[in-house]
Amino acid sequence: MGPVTVTCHFEGFLVSDKPAVLFLCTHNAGRSLAARVLLDHYAGGRISVFSAGSEPVDQLNAAVVAALRERGLDPGREFTKPLTDELARGADVIVTMGCGDTCPVYLGKRYIDWDLEDPAGKPLEQVRPIVDEIDRRVQALLSELTASRGP
């Protein structure tokens, strides 16, 4: 029998024994999108993964979408989302990616800042290495989170 996940509602919030990770960047169209899709893929349901932007734009970064599709991932259901208090408060780990002072700080949360080049306006050839670096960091984060929680 595999691991059992227990979820319940407590004062309007969903409580789960799975860690929740929130990826935050300014536009929620490139870096945080790639990180969300990659971690969700690698975690296979073991982690709740969200993304948002401090100033979300209307469309996803086409080069990031293409780079993810080259990896066999389908970001077709993704869309940009604004940061909300509910998303931030529900996260165990908040990973910021270049949003600087526009990303609010929530007390009691673990923050990780990934200093990554912004893929906005760059061609696919320049976006691939950015997505490669996000992939490397996502896999390291997944290893850390799953190792610290045990089998």
Backbone hydrogen bonds, N-H to C=O, Kabsch-Sander energy under -0.5 kcal/mol:
donor,donor_aa,acceptor,acceptor_aa,energy
6,V,4,V,-0.5
7,T,5,T,-0.5
8,C,15,V,-1.9
10,F,13,F,-2.9
13,F,10,F,-2.0
15,V,8,C,-3.4
17,D,6,V,-0.9
21,V,48,S,-2.8
22,L,93,V,-2.6
23,F,21,V,-0.5
23,F,50,F,-2.6
24,L,22,L,-0.5
24,L,95,V,-3.3
25,C,52,A,-1.6
34,A,30,G,-2.8
35,A,31,R,-2.5
36,R,32,S,-2.4
37,V,33,L,-2.5
38,L,34,A,-2.7
39,L,35,A,-2.7
40,D,36,R,-2.4
41,H,37,V,-2.0
42,Y,38,L,-2.7
43,A,39,L,-2.9
44,G,40,D,-1.2
45,G,40,D,-0.5
46,R,43,A,-1.5
48,S,19,P,-2.6
49,V,47,I,-0.6
50,F,21,V,-2.7
52,A,23,F,-2.1
53,G,81,K,-2.3
54,S,25,C,-1.5
55,E,26,T,-3.3
57,V,27,H,-1.6
61,N,29,A,-2.7
62,A,60,L,-0.6
65,V,61,N,-2.4
66,A,62,A,-2.4
67,A,63,A,-2.4
68,L,64,V,-2.3
69,R,65,V,-2.3
70,E,66,A,-2.1
71,R,67,A,-0.7
71,R,68,L,-0.7
72,G,69,R,-1.9
73,L,68,L,-2.2
78,E,75,P,-1.9
83,L,53,G,-1.9
88,A,84,T,-2.2
89,R,85,D,-3.0
90,G,86,E,-1.6
91,A,87,L,-0.6
91,A,88,A,-1.0
92,D,20,A,-2.6
93,V,20,A,-2.0
94,I,110,R,-2.9
95,V,22,L,-3.0
95,V,93,V,-0.5
96,T,94,I,-0.7
96,T,112,I,-2.7
97,M,24,L,-2.1
102,T,99,C,-2.0
103,C,100,G,-1.3
107,L,105,V,-0.5
109,K,106,Y,-1.3
110,R,92,D,-1.4
111,Y,109,K,-0.6
112,I,94,I,-2.3
114,W,96,T,-3.1
114,W,112,I,-0.6
115,D,113,D,-0.7
116,L,114,W,-1.2
122,K,119,P,-2.2
126,Q,123,P,-1.3
127,V,123,P,-1.4
128,R,124,L,-2.3
130,I,126,Q,-0.5
131,V,127,V,-2.5
132,D,128,R,-2.6
133,E,129,P,-2.0
134,I,130,I,-2.2
135,D,131,V,-2.7
136,R,132,D,-2.3
137,R,133,E,-2.3
138,V,134,I,-2.8
139,Q,135,D,-2.4
140,A,136,R,-1.8
141,L,137,R,-2.5
142,L,138,V,-2.7
143,S,139,Q,-2.2
144,E,140,A,-2.3
145,L,141,L,-2.9
146,T,142,L,-2.6
147,A,143,S,-2.2
148,S,144,E,-2.0
149,R,145,L,-0.6
150,G,146,T,-0.6
150,G,147,A,-0.6
